[in-house]
Amino acid sequence: MARSQSLAAAALAATAVVVLSSLLYKRKCGRLARRVRELEASLADATEKAAAERRGRVRAQQSLRKALSERELRPDEGIPAKAPALTSYPMAPIGTVHSCFSTRNGTPRQPLVVPLARATVALDPARVPVGALEGLASYSHCWILYVFHLNTDLDKMWKDPARSKLKAKVRVPRLKGGKMGVLATRSPHRPNPIGLSVAKVEAVDGHSILLSGVDLVDGTPVVDIKPYLPYSDGVKDAAVPDWLEVDGALAVESIHCTEHFISALRNCWMHMQKQSLYASADEFQNLVKEVLSWDIRSLSQRIRPHQVTMEREENTHCGEEVDKDPEDEASFSVVYHLHLEGIDVSYRIDKNSNIVVEGAALLPGVLNQNRHG
């Protein structure tokens, strides 16, 4: 009897412990549920505040942009107080191109037509962290957005835009002086001096990108870099006007390098090889041939060859005397100059587009420049 009573008491005590534990667990769960609801409410409130602040910033930026765009003019100029609103956007270069092309003359008119044309893009570490370039080396090509900083009309466009009128048509080299709408061409003289070029990505090292096939002149400010995507950027069955499909419209007939040029280039290379993007004088000579394989002269130079340097010789460059008509001899007496990698390359071209490369000399001050870092 006593044993059964003790077992019943033990069972009752165990039941009481279970009931008490269950009550404590439910109470604890209730507290946790209330805490979760409080946190959810706090998160929703913070999210709404952040969204409201973001909407406020957007409205403030839009108002500021509108205020900056509506330029107030002085009434004594006889111009209405408010000019038509111009939307402006904050933009600054993120880097600079260090190219083998020292001047606009000789820089290819299109990208990739001179595969050996190399350049480095040095990005500004203050604006572009090194992590921003992660993954770029995995692409074969990239787009470069840049500014035509050597345009001769930039001061007029930026300092006095009211008097800067857009030239609707420009002369096209392939049309031999014929004009075409500026937006149907790749002319650098555009409503906004923005250029777009595709280039081959050779290497990425820190804040520098090594490119090839470029049509960028040295010192070009870079605005942005984007990867080239073949599935979307390469348009299948894309059509172009008939005047762009003319084969060899600007191609030259032949290129011959004289012994004097080869010897002079070797002398220049002794001083330039350490700061050049090219491995040897022979590779640099191949670059010269690639650049000159397209007639790089301006339209006016081709129509009316002007005298850069007149050096008439009694014999030809090879020492052989041949008969030439006066017109051919006059055109061949003009010496043209191409600046590449700090080297002045001189050449002549006759009326049949035969080129003779005959000289190479270091440009003044080039030895004091660290061109490619």
DRENKE-607823 format. One record per residue (C-alpha): y, x, z; residue number from 1. Coordinates in Angstrom, 2 decimals, padded with zeros to 5 digits, always signed. Example, Ala and Ser with C-alpha at 12.3 -4.5 7.8 and 13.67 -1.06 7.14 Angstrom:
BEGIN
<<-004.50, +012.30, +007.80>, 1>,
<<-001.06, +013.67, +007.14>, 2>,
This chain:
BEGIN
<<+000.00, +000.00, +000.00>, 1>,
<<+002.42, +002.76, +000.95>, 2>,
<<+001.46, +004.67, -002.22>, 3>,
<<+002.28, +001.71, -004.48>, 4>,
<<+005.60, +001.21, -002.73>, 5>,
<<+006.54, +004.87, -003.27>, 6>,
<<+005.64, +004.64, -006.96>, 7>,
<<+007.75, +001.52, -007.34>, 8>,
<<+010.66, +003.23, -005.61>, 9>,
<<+010.32, +006.24, -007.92>, 10>,
<<+010.23, +004.03, -011.00>, 11>,
<<+013.28, +002.16, -009.77>, 12>,
<<+015.12, +005.40, -009.20>, 13>,
<<+014.18, +006.66, -012.66>, 14>,
<<+015.39, +003.43, -014.19>, 15>,
<<+018.68, +003.75, -012.34>, 16>,
<<+019.11, +007.32, -013.65>, 17>,
<<+018.45, +006.19, -017.20>, 18>,
<<+020.89, +003.31, -016.90>, 19>,
<<+023.53, +005.58, -015.39>, 20>,
<<+023.02, +008.22, -018.11>, 21>,
<<+023.31, +005.52, -020.75>, 22>,
<<+026.55, +004.27, -019.26>, 23>,
<<+027.97, +007.81, -019.08>, 24>,
<<+026.90, +008.47, -022.71>, 25>,
<<+028.50, +005.25, -023.92>, 26>,
<<+031.67, +006.04, -022.01>, 27>,
<<+031.76, +009.54, -023.49>, 28>,
<<+031.15, +008.17, -026.99>, 29>,
<<+033.96, +005.71, -026.45>, 30>,
<<+036.33, +008.50, -025.45>, 31>,
<<+035.29, +010.56, -028.50>, 32>,
<<+035.73, +007.58, -030.83>, 33>,
<<+039.22, +006.95, -029.45>, 34>,
<<+040.06, +010.64, -029.92>, 35>,
<<+038.80, +010.57, -033.51>, 36>,
<<+040.93, +007.47, -034.23>, 37>,
<<+043.94, +009.19, -032.67>, 38>,
<<+043.38, +012.29, -034.81>, 39>,
<<+042.90, +010.22, -037.96>, 40>,
<<+046.11, +008.35, -037.25>, 41>,
<<+047.93, +011.61, -036.59>, 42>,
<<+046.57, +013.09, -039.86>, 43>,
<<+047.61, +010.01, -041.83>, 44>,
<<+051.07, +010.19, -040.29>, 45>,
<<+051.40, +013.91, -041.10>, 46>,
<<+050.18, +013.30, -044.67>, 47>,
<<+052.72, +010.55, -045.17>, 48>,
<<+055.50, +012.73, -043.78>, 49>,
<<+054.49, +015.60, -046.10>, 50>,
<<+054.45, +013.23, -049.08>, 51>,
<<+057.86, +011.87, -048.11>, 52>,
<<+059.24, +015.41, -047.78>, 53>,
<<+057.78, +016.32, -051.17>, 54>,
<<+059.35, +013.26, -052.78>, 55>,
<<+062.62, +014.17, -051.13>, 56>,
<<+062.47, +017.75, -052.44>, 57>,
<<+061.71, +016.52, -055.96>, 58>,
<<+064.66, +014.13, -055.86>, 59>,
<<+066.90, +016.89, -054.46>, 60>,
<<+065.79, +019.32, -057.18>, 61>,
<<+066.37, +016.72, -059.88>, 62>,
<<+069.84, +015.98, -058.51>, 63>,
<<+070.66, +019.68, -058.27>, 64>,
<<+069.45, +020.33, -061.82>, 65>,
<<+071.51, +017.42, -063.10>, 66>,
<<+074.58, +018.67, -061.24>, 67>,
<<+074.16, +022.18, -062.60>, 68>,
<<+073.59, +020.87, -066.11>, 69>,
<<+076.76, +018.78, -066.22>, 70>,
<<+079.25, +021.59, -066.76>, 71>,
<<+082.75, +020.78, -065.64>, 72>,
<<+085.30, +022.02, -068.23>, 73>,
<<+088.96, +022.71, -067.57>, 74>,
<<+091.20, +019.84, -068.74>, 75>,
<<+093.77, +022.23, -070.23>, 76>,
<<+091.23, +023.20, -072.90>, 77>,
<<+091.56, +019.82, -074.51>, 78>,
<<+087.86, +019.13, -074.09>, 79>,
<<+086.40, +016.11, -072.26>, 80>,
<<+085.81, +016.72, -068.56>, 81>,
<<+082.07, +016.43, -068.93>, 82>,
<<+080.00, +017.97, -071.69>, 83>,
<<+076.67, +016.44, -072.68>, 84>,
<<+074.12, +017.11, -069.98>, 85>,
<<+071.87, +020.11, -070.64>, 86>,
<<+068.67, +020.40, -068.68>, 87>,
<<+068.12, +023.95, -067.45>, 88>,
<<+065.14, +025.51, -065.77>, 89>,
<<+064.94, +028.59, -063.53>, 90>,
<<+063.11, +031.31, -065.41>, 91>,
<<+063.00, +035.09, -065.20>, 92>,
<<+060.87, +037.81, -066.84>, 93>,
<<+057.68, +038.70, -064.98>, 94>,
<<+057.21, +042.03, -066.74>, 95>,
<<+058.21, +044.37, -069.56>, 96>,
<<+056.43, +045.54, -072.70>, 97>,
<<+056.10, +049.29, -073.29>, 98>,
<<+055.19, +049.40, -076.97>, 99>,
<<+054.51, +052.00, -079.62>, 100>,
<<+057.32, +050.37, -081.65>, 101>,
<<+060.68, +051.81, -080.59>, 102>,
<<+062.79, +049.57, -082.85>, 103>,
<<+062.55, +046.22, -084.59>, 104>,
<<+062.22, +047.99, -087.93>, 105>,
<<+058.53, +048.67, -088.44>, 106>,
<<+057.32, +046.22, -085.80>, 107>,
<<+054.72, +043.98, -087.51>, 108>,
<<+055.95, +040.54, -088.51>, 109>,
<<+052.79, +038.95, -087.11>, 110>,
<<+050.27, +039.85, -084.39>, 111>,
<<+046.84, +041.39, -085.08>, 112>,
<<+047.78, +042.59, -088.59>, 113>,
<<+048.00, +046.16, -087.23>, 114>,
<<+044.90, +046.53, -085.00>, 115>,
<<+045.95, +050.00, -083.76>, 116>,
<<+049.35, +048.75, -082.57>, 117>,
<<+049.14, +049.20, -078.79>, 118>,
<<+051.34, +048.33, -075.85>, 119>,
<<+051.21, +048.03, -072.09>, 120>,
<<+052.67, +045.12, -070.17>, 121>,
<<+053.98, +046.31, -066.81>, 122>,
<<+054.25, +043.30, -064.48>, 123>,
<<+056.76, +043.14, -061.65>, 124>,
<<+054.82, +043.36, -058.34>, 125>,
<<+057.57, +041.42, -056.58>, 126>,
<<+057.01, +038.42, -058.86>, 127>,
<<+053.33, +038.75, -059.79>, 128>,
<<+050.80, +039.73, -057.11>, 129>,
<<+047.89, +041.81, -058.34>, 130>,
<<+045.50, +038.94, -057.60>, 131>,
<<+047.16, +036.90, -060.35>, 132>,
<<+045.47, +039.16, -062.96>, 133>,
<<+041.98, +038.64, -061.58>, 134>,
<<+039.70, +037.44, -064.38>, 135>,
<<+042.07, +038.26, -067.26>, 136>,
<<+039.98, +041.27, -068.33>, 137>,
<<+037.08, +038.90, -069.04>, 138>,
<<+038.99, +037.41, -072.00>, 139>,
<<+039.06, +039.19, -075.35>, 140>,
<<+042.60, +038.01, -076.19>, 141>,
<<+045.63, +036.53, -074.49>, 142>,
<<+048.90, +034.85, -075.38>, 143>,
<<+052.18, +036.63, -074.59>, 144>,
<<+055.31, +034.53, -074.18>, 145>,
<<+058.44, +036.66, -074.36>, 146>,
<<+062.14, +036.82, -075.17>, 147>,
<<+063.60, +038.14, -078.44>, 148>,
<<+065.92, +040.37, -076.44>, 149>,
<<+067.19, +042.38, -079.42>, 150>,
<<+068.53, +039.37, -081.33>, 151>,
<<+072.09, +040.02, -082.49>, 152>,
<<+073.25, +036.49, -081.63>, 153>,
<<+072.19, +036.33, -077.97>, 154>,
<<+075.69, +036.82, -076.56>, 155>,
<<+077.01, +033.99, -078.69>, 156>,
<<+074.10, +031.73, -077.76>, 157>,
<<+074.32, +032.30, -074.02>, 158>,
<<+077.98, +033.02, -073.35>, 159>,
<<+079.48, +030.48, -075.75>, 160>,
<<+076.75, +027.98, -076.68>, 161>,
<<+079.29, +025.38, -077.82>, 162>,
<<+080.26, +027.64, -080.74>, 163>,
<<+076.73, +028.80, -081.48>, 164>,
<<+075.38, +026.69, -084.32>, 165>,
<<+071.72, +026.70, -085.17>, 166>,
<<+070.98, +028.19, -088.58>, 167>,
<<+068.79, +025.49, -090.05>, 168>,
<<+067.24, +027.66, -092.77>, 169>,
<<+066.31, +031.32, -092.88>, 170>,
<<+065.22, +033.71, -095.64>, 171>,
<<+061.47, +034.26, -095.77>, 172>,
<<+060.09, +037.69, -096.83>, 173>,
<<+057.14, +036.15, -098.68>, 174>,
<<+059.48, +033.92, -100.68>, 175>,
<<+061.52, +036.96, -101.83>, 176>,
<<+064.76, +035.56, -100.51>, 177>,
<<+063.88, +031.88, -100.67>, 178>,
<<+064.86, +029.82, -097.64>, 179>,
<<+062.76, +027.68, -095.35>, 180>,
<<+063.47, +025.60, -092.24>, 181>,
<<+063.62, +027.86, -089.21>, 182>,
<<+061.06, +025.77, -087.31>, 183>,
<<+058.63, +026.21, -090.22>, 184>,
<<+058.82, +030.02, -089.84>, 185>,
<<+058.23, +032.70, -087.22>, 186>,
<<+061.84, +033.90, -087.40>, 187>,
<<+063.13, +035.38, -084.11>, 188>,
<<+066.48, +033.59, -084.59>, 189>,
<<+065.56, +030.23, -083.10>, 190>,
<<+067.20, +027.48, -081.00>, 191>,
<<+065.83, +029.38, -077.99>, 192>,
<<+064.91, +033.07, -078.48>, 193>,
<<+061.32, +032.62, -077.29>, 194>,
<<+058.41, +034.41, -078.94>, 195>,
<<+054.69, +033.71, -078.82>, 196>,
<<+052.09, +036.33, -079.77>, 197>,
<<+048.36, +036.73, -079.40>, 198>,
<<+047.02, +040.18, -078.54>, 199>,
<<+043.70, +041.80, -077.76>, 200>,
<<+043.11, +042.62, -074.09>, 201>,
<<+041.85, +046.20, -073.92>, 202>,
<<+042.04, +046.73, -070.15>, 203>,
<<+043.65, +045.52, -066.94>, 204>,
<<+044.63, +048.09, -064.34>, 205>,
<<+046.56, +046.97, -061.29>, 206>,
<<+049.82, +045.45, -062.53>, 207>,
<<+049.40, +046.83, -066.07>, 208>,
<<+047.69, +045.27, -069.07>, 209>,
<<+046.72, +047.37, -072.09>, 210>,
<<+046.95, +045.38, -075.35>, 211>,
<<+046.29, +046.09, -079.01>, 212>,
<<+047.23, +044.35, -082.24>, 213>,
<<+050.70, +043.66, -080.86>, 214>,
<<+053.88, +042.78, -082.74>, 215>,
<<+056.12, +043.49, -079.75>, 216>,
<<+058.99, +045.95, -079.67>, 217>,
<<+059.46, +048.31, -076.73>, 218>,
<<+061.36, +046.79, -073.81>, 219>,
<<+060.49, +043.16, -074.60>, 220>,
<<+060.81, +040.94, -071.48>, 221>,
<<+057.62, +038.96, -070.82>, 222>,
<<+057.96, +035.40, -069.53>, 223>,
<<+054.30, +034.43, -069.16>, 224>,
<<+050.72, +035.41, -070.05>, 225>,
<<+047.97, +032.92, -070.83>, 226>,
<<+044.33, +033.47, -071.85>, 227>,
<<+043.30, +032.76, -075.43>, 228>,
<<+040.70, +029.96, -075.64>, 229>,
<<+038.81, +029.95, -078.96>, 230>,
<<+037.51, +026.39, -078.57>, 231>,
<<+041.02, +024.95, -078.34>, 232>,
<<+043.39, +027.63, -079.68>, 233>,
<<+041.38, +028.40, -082.83>, 234>,
<<+041.91, +025.31, -084.99>, 235>,
<<+039.16, +024.85, -087.57>, 236>,
<<+040.29, +023.94, -091.10>, 237>,
<<+043.95, +024.48, -090.20>, 238>,
<<+046.24, +024.24, -093.24>, 239>,
<<+049.28, +026.36, -094.17>, 240>,
<<+051.82, +026.03, -097.02>, 241>,
<<+050.98, +027.51, -100.40>, 242>,
<<+053.63, +030.23, -100.09>, 243>,
<<+051.78, +031.67, -097.08>, 244>,
<<+048.49, +031.91, -098.97>, 245>,
<<+049.77, +034.40, -101.53>, 246>,
<<+047.47, +037.42, -101.23>, 247>,
<<+049.14, +040.81, -101.06>, 248>,
<<+052.68, +039.44, -101.14>, 249>,
<<+053.90, +042.26, -098.87>, 250>,
<<+051.02, +044.72, -099.28>, 251>,
<<+051.75, +048.20, -100.63>, 252>,
<<+049.85, +049.82, -103.49>, 253>,
<<+048.99, +053.18, -101.90>, 254>,
<<+049.86, +055.49, -098.99>, 255>,
<<+049.78, +059.28, -099.25>, 256>,
<<+050.49, +061.68, -096.37>, 257>,
<<+051.82, +065.07, -097.40>, 258>,
<<+050.72, +068.35, -095.86>, 259>,
<<+054.21, +068.78, -094.47>, 260>,
<<+053.90, +065.47, -092.59>, 261>,
<<+050.47, +066.38, -091.20>, 262>,
<<+051.72, +069.77, -090.02>, 263>,
<<+054.90, +068.33, -088.50>, 264>,
<<+052.90, +065.59, -086.76>, 265>,
<<+050.64, +068.16, -085.14>, 266>,
<<+053.68, +069.99, -083.78>, 267>,
<<+055.10, +066.75, -082.39>, 268>,
<<+051.74, +065.84, -080.91>, 269>,
<<+051.68, +068.96, -078.77>, 270>,
<<+054.62, +067.48, -076.85>, 271>,
<<+053.74, +063.77, -077.00>, 272>,
<<+050.00, +063.55, -076.42>, 273>,
<<+050.22, +063.31, -072.63>, 274>,
<<+052.42, +060.20, -072.71>, 275>,
<<+050.97, +058.47, -075.75>, 276>,
<<+048.58, +055.52, -076.01>, 277>,
<<+046.70, +057.37, -078.75>, 278>,
<<+043.94, +059.91, -078.29>, 279>,
<<+044.77, +062.29, -081.14>, 280>,
<<+047.17, +063.05, -083.95>, 281>,
<<+044.60, +061.70, -086.41>, 282>,
<<+044.50, +058.34, -084.63>, 283>,
<<+048.29, +058.25, -084.64>, 284>,
<<+048.25, +059.00, -088.37>, 285>,
<<+045.93, +056.00, -088.85>, 286>,
<<+048.47, +053.89, -086.96>, 287>,
<<+051.21, +055.03, -089.37>, 288>,
<<+049.03, +054.02, -092.33>, 289>,
<<+048.27, +050.61, -090.82>, 290>,
<<+051.95, +049.90, -090.14>, 291>,
<<+053.06, +051.01, -093.60>, 292>,
<<+050.24, +049.14, -095.36>, 293>,
<<+052.62, +046.17, -095.28>, 294>,
<<+056.08, +046.67, -096.74>, 295>,
<<+058.17, +046.80, -093.57>, 296>,
<<+061.51, +046.99, -095.36>, 297>,
<<+063.93, +044.11, -094.99>, 298>,
<<+064.58, +041.76, -097.87>, 299>,
<<+067.91, +043.42, -098.69>, 300>,
<<+066.27, +046.86, -098.67>, 301>,
<<+063.65, +045.73, -101.14>, 302>,
<<+066.10, +043.97, -103.46>, 303>,
<<+068.86, +046.57, -103.22>, 304>,
<<+067.44, +049.81, -101.77>, 305>,
<<+070.23, +051.27, -099.69>, 306>,
<<+070.64, +054.93, -098.92>, 307>,
<<+069.30, +055.90, -095.52>, 308>,
<<+069.05, +059.57, -096.48>, 309>,
<<+069.39, +060.71, -100.08>, 310>,
<<+067.42, +063.85, -100.79>, 311>,
<<+066.90, +064.38, -104.50>, 312>,
<<+064.30, +066.97, -105.36>, 313>,
<<+063.72, +068.71, -108.64>, 314>,
<<+059.95, +068.38, -108.35>, 315>,
<<+057.62, +065.82, -106.78>, 316>,
<<+056.20, +066.10, -103.27>, 317>,
<<+053.03, +067.69, -104.62>, 318>,
<<+054.87, +070.31, -106.63>, 319>,
<<+053.83, +068.72, -109.92>, 320>,
<<+056.37, +067.83, -112.56>, 321>,
<<+055.87, +064.33, -113.94>, 322>,
<<+057.99, +062.10, -116.10>, 323>,
<<+059.78, +059.31, -114.25>, 324>,
<<+062.18, +056.68, -115.47>, 325>,
<<+065.67, +056.82, -113.89>, 326>,
<<+065.22, +053.55, -111.99>, 327>,
<<+061.99, +054.71, -110.37>, 328>,
<<+063.49, +058.08, -109.48>, 329>,
<<+066.55, +056.45, -107.93>, 330>,
<<+064.48, +054.13, -105.75>, 331>,
<<+062.14, +056.95, -104.72>, 332>,
<<+065.05, +059.11, -103.58>, 333>,
<<+065.74, +056.77, -100.63>, 334>,
<<+064.22, +058.07, -097.39>, 335>,
<<+063.19, +055.43, -094.87>, 336>,
<<+062.45, +055.99, -091.21>, 337>,
<<+059.84, +054.51, -088.89>, 338>,
<<+059.99, +055.14, -085.13>, 339>,
<<+056.59, +055.11, -083.40>, 340>,
<<+055.76, +056.43, -079.93>, 341>,
<<+058.95, +058.49, -079.85>, 342>,
<<+058.26, +060.09, -083.24>, 343>,
<<+060.52, +059.64, -086.27>, 344>,
<<+058.28, +059.21, -089.33>, 345>,
<<+060.07, +059.53, -092.68>, 346>,
<<+058.69, +058.16, -095.93>, 347>,
<<+059.60, +057.15, -099.46>, 348>,
<<+058.43, +054.21, -101.55>, 349>,
<<+058.72, +053.73, -105.31>, 350>,
<<+059.24, +050.50, -107.25>, 351>,
<<+055.45, +050.12, -107.62>, 352>,
<<+054.99, +050.12, -103.83>, 353>,
<<+053.44, +053.59, -103.65>, 354>,
<<+054.34, +055.23, -100.32>, 355>,
<<+054.59, +058.94, -099.57>, 356>,
<<+054.81, +059.87, -095.87>, 357>,
<<+056.52, +063.23, -095.72>, 358>,
<<+058.02, +064.03, -092.33>, 359>,
<<+057.67, +063.70, -088.55>, 360>,
<<+060.11, +064.70, -085.81>, 361>,
<<+060.57, +063.98, -082.12>, 362>,
<<+063.31, +061.50, -081.32>, 363>,
<<+066.12, +062.84, -079.09>, 364>,
<<+065.45, +062.49, -075.37>, 365>,
<<+061.91, +061.19, -075.79>, 366>,
<<+060.38, +064.03, -073.77>, 367>,
<<+062.29, +062.85, -070.68>, 368>,
<<+060.83, +059.34, -070.87>, 369>,
<<+057.70, +058.16, -069.11>, 370>,
<<+056.93, +055.57, -071.76>, 371>,
<<+053.62, +054.10, -070.62>, 372>,
<<+053.35, +055.09, -067.00>, 373>,
